[in-house]
Amino acid sequence: MIDLLRHSETEFNKLGKYQGLLDSPLTPLDRAQVSQNSVLLKQQLTDTQNIKIYSSPLGRAMESAKILYQYLNYPFDDVIIDQRLQKVDLGDWSGHSFSELKQDYPQTLATANQFHWYFHSPTGECYDLVMTRCRNCLKDIDSEKCTIVVNHGLLGRILRGAYANLEETNTLEQDVPQKGFYRLKNQKISYCTDDFEHYT
């Protein structure tokens, strides 16, 4: 079983800037959101003594992991940092808003929609490369235990797409809510909030 927990909104997110591999701290309000998600996750775990936590190496994910481990009484030194869980690299587009990018790269973004534009950066990662690292990461994660993966919004979509063998468009058009988390278990994906909803 793998639970995907997204880091909450950052200062860059509030400004409409896309971070890529740059970092921006969580806001106080959004630290509270991580806490709420951590409480929910703890309620859904059947064995808090038999868990593993993986995290993206980026600061905003690590900050979320630190909040999570406090609720689960999990030694932070035992958190497994995996480079493959880091955000999609936007290259030179990192730190810019979409309106700035449309102004600076009108031809590049002319045919890109709201889901695919991330992969049009001339110096960023392509979709296939990110999908490959997500698939490899999932293969290496011990899903026999209660495994929690602290990651990023777009990467979480691709992890779910890799798990469910979705096509690219269906992968990128998945929801990325701030509240709750996704559970990957027995080849099914469940979205866990205060209510329990299931997506296949």
C-alpha positions as CSV (number, residue, x, y, z in Angstrom):
1,M,0.0,0.0,0.0
2,I,1.3,3.4,-1.0
3,D,-0.2,6.7,0.3
4,L,0.7,9.8,-1.8
5,L,0.8,13.0,0.3
6,R,1.3,16.2,-1.6
7,H,3.1,19.1,0.0
8,S,0.8,22.1,0.6
9,E,0.8,25.5,-1.1
10,T,3.9,27.6,-1.0
11,E,4.7,31.3,-1.2
12,F,5.5,30.9,-4.9
13,N,2.2,29.1,-5.5
14,K,0.4,32.1,-4.0
15,L,2.2,34.4,-6.3
16,G,1.3,32.3,-9.3
17,K,5.0,31.3,-10.0
18,Y,6.0,27.8,-11.0
19,Q,8.9,26.5,-8.9
20,G,10.3,23.5,-10.7
21,L,13.4,22.6,-8.7
22,L,13.5,26.0,-7.0
23,D,12.3,26.2,-3.5
24,S,9.8,28.3,-1.6
25,P,8.6,27.8,2.0
26,L,5.1,26.7,3.0
27,T,2.8,29.4,4.3
28,P,1.6,29.2,7.9
29,L,-1.9,28.4,6.6
30,D,-0.6,25.6,4.5
31,R,1.5,24.1,7.3
32,A,-1.9,23.7,9.0
33,Q,-3.2,22.0,5.9
34,V,-0.3,19.5,6.1
35,S,-1.2,18.9,9.7
36,Q,-4.8,18.2,8.9
37,N,-3.8,15.8,6.1
38,S,-1.4,14.1,8.6
39,V,-4.2,13.5,11.1
40,L,-6.4,12.1,8.4
41,L,-3.7,9.8,7.1
42,K,-3.0,8.6,10.7
43,Q,-6.7,7.7,11.1
44,Q,-6.6,5.7,7.9
45,L,-3.5,3.7,8.8
46,T,-4.1,0.3,10.4
47,D,-0.5,-0.1,11.6
48,T,1.5,3.0,12.5
49,Q,4.3,0.9,13.8
50,N,5.0,-0.7,10.4
51,I,5.4,2.2,8.0
52,K,8.0,3.7,5.7
53,I,8.2,7.4,4.7
54,Y,9.7,8.5,1.4
55,S,10.2,12.1,0.4
56,S,11.2,14.3,-2.4
57,P,14.5,16.1,-1.5
58,L,13.1,19.5,-2.1
59,G,12.6,21.8,0.9
60,R,8.8,22.1,0.7
61,A,8.3,18.4,0.6
62,M,10.9,17.9,3.4
63,E,9.0,20.5,5.5
64,S,5.8,18.6,5.0
65,A,7.6,15.3,5.9
66,K,8.8,16.9,9.1
67,I,5.2,17.8,10.1
68,L,4.0,14.3,9.1
69,Y,6.6,12.4,11.2
70,Q,5.6,14.3,14.3
71,Y,2.0,13.0,14.0
72,L,3.2,9.5,13.4
73,N,6.0,9.4,15.9
74,Y,8.3,8.4,13.1
75,P,12.0,9.1,13.4
76,F,12.8,11.8,10.9
77,D,16.3,10.3,10.3
78,D,14.5,7.2,8.9
79,V,12.7,9.2,6.1
80,I,14.0,7.9,2.8
81,I,15.0,10.8,0.5
82,D,14.6,9.8,-3.2
83,Q,15.8,12.1,-5.9
84,R,13.3,10.5,-8.3
85,L,10.4,12.1,-6.3
86,Q,11.5,15.6,-6.9
87,K,9.4,18.1,-8.9
88,V,9.4,18.1,-12.7
89,D,12.4,20.3,-13.8
90,L,11.1,23.3,-15.7
91,G,14.7,24.5,-16.5
92,D,14.8,28.2,-17.3
93,W,11.1,28.5,-16.8
94,S,11.4,28.0,-13.0
95,G,10.3,31.0,-10.9
96,H,8.1,32.5,-13.6
97,S,4.4,32.9,-13.9
98,F,2.5,31.4,-16.9
99,S,1.6,34.9,-18.1
100,E,5.4,35.7,-18.2
101,L,6.1,32.6,-20.0
102,K,3.4,33.2,-22.6
103,Q,4.9,36.6,-23.2
104,D,8.5,35.3,-23.5
105,Y,7.8,32.1,-25.4
106,P,4.6,32.7,-27.5
107,Q,5.4,30.3,-30.2
108,T,6.5,27.5,-27.9
109,L,3.3,27.7,-25.9
110,A,0.9,28.4,-28.8
111,T,-0.2,24.8,-29.0
112,A,0.2,23.8,-25.3
113,N,-2.8,23.4,-23.1
114,Q,-3.0,23.8,-19.3
115,F,-1.8,20.3,-18.6
116,H,1.0,19.8,-21.2
117,W,2.8,23.1,-21.1
118,Y,5.1,22.0,-18.3
119,F,7.0,19.8,-20.8
120,H,7.6,22.5,-23.4
121,S,10.5,24.2,-21.7
122,P,13.6,24.0,-23.9
123,T,15.7,23.3,-20.9
124,G,13.3,21.3,-18.8
125,E,12.4,17.6,-18.5
126,C,10.2,15.8,-21.1
127,Y,7.2,13.8,-20.1
128,D,8.7,10.4,-21.0
129,L,11.7,11.0,-18.8
130,V,9.6,11.9,-15.8
131,M,7.3,8.9,-16.4
132,T,10.3,6.6,-16.5
133,R,11.7,7.8,-13.2
134,C,8.2,7.5,-11.6
135,R,7.8,3.9,-12.8
136,N,11.2,3.0,-11.6
137,C,10.6,4.6,-8.3
138,L,7.3,2.7,-7.8
139,K,9.1,-0.6,-8.6
140,D,11.6,0.1,-5.8
141,I,9.2,1.2,-3.1
142,D,8.2,-1.4,-0.6
143,S,4.5,-1.5,-1.1
144,E,4.1,-4.5,1.2
145,K,4.4,-2.1,4.1
146,C,2.3,1.0,4.8
147,T,4.4,3.4,2.7
148,I,3.9,7.1,2.6
149,V,5.4,9.2,-0.2
150,V,5.6,13.0,0.2
151,N,5.7,14.5,-3.2
152,H,4.5,17.3,-5.5
153,G,1.3,18.0,-7.4
154,L,2.4,17.3,-10.9
155,L,4.6,14.4,-10.0
156,G,1.8,12.9,-8.0
157,R,-0.3,12.9,-11.1
158,I,2.5,11.0,-13.0
159,L,3.0,8.6,-10.1
160,R,-0.7,7.7,-10.2
161,G,-0.6,7.5,-14.0
162,A,2.4,5.1,-13.8
163,Y,0.6,3.0,-11.2
164,A,-2.6,2.7,-13.3
165,N,-0.9,2.6,-16.7
166,L,-2.8,5.7,-17.9
167,E,-2.2,7.4,-21.2
168,E,-0.4,10.8,-21.1
169,T,-3.5,13.0,-21.4
170,N,-5.4,11.0,-18.8
171,T,-2.4,11.1,-16.5
172,L,-2.0,14.9,-16.7
173,E,-5.7,15.7,-16.4
174,Q,-6.1,14.1,-13.0
175,D,-7.0,16.2,-10.0
176,V,-4.4,17.5,-7.6
177,P,-6.3,18.7,-4.5
178,Q,-4.5,20.2,-1.5
179,K,-6.7,18.4,1.0
180,G,-6.4,14.7,1.6
181,F,-4.2,12.1,0.0
182,Y,-4.2,9.3,-2.6
183,R,-3.9,5.6,-1.7
184,L,-2.5,3.1,-4.2
185,K,-3.6,-0.4,-3.2
186,N,-4.4,-3.6,-5.0
187,Q,-4.2,-1.9,-8.4
188,K,-6.8,0.7,-7.4
189,I,-6.4,4.4,-6.6
190,S,-8.5,5.9,-3.8
191,Y,-8.8,9.5,-2.9
192,C,-9.0,9.9,0.9
193,T,-10.5,13.0,2.5
194,D,-12.9,13.4,5.4
195,D,-15.2,11.3,3.2
196,F,-13.9,8.3,1.3
197,E,-14.2,8.4,-2.5
198,H,-12.8,5.8,-4.9
199,Y,-11.5,6.3,-8.4
200,T,-10.4,3.5,-10.7
